[in-house]
């Protein structure tokens, strides 16, 4: 299930927690729990989770200065990309 979630994030084809939940046939709460767990383990990083306003200081964030503070998006860390490659 973790690898499926990482692949969904990597492909970028879904735009919301609800879409991820539907694609994985799980609840939105489970999606958030998986994302939280993968973030704690260093496989994901959330964009906009803790941002109150657009920021220029997050140099490694793919959103750059256009931080989407009102939405939840994740991207794979190097560890997450490596996990995907090893699972294939």
HELIX and SHEET records of a PDB file:
HELIX    1   1 UNK A    2  UNK A   11  1                                  10    
HELIX    2   2 UNK A   17  UNK A   24  1                                   8    
HELIX    3   3 UNK A   28  UNK A   40  1                                  13    
HELIX    4   4 UNK A   78  UNK A   87  1                                  10    
SHEET    1   A 2 UNK A  44  UNK A  47  0                                        
SHEET    2   A 2 UNK A  73  UNK A  76 -1                                        
END                                                                             
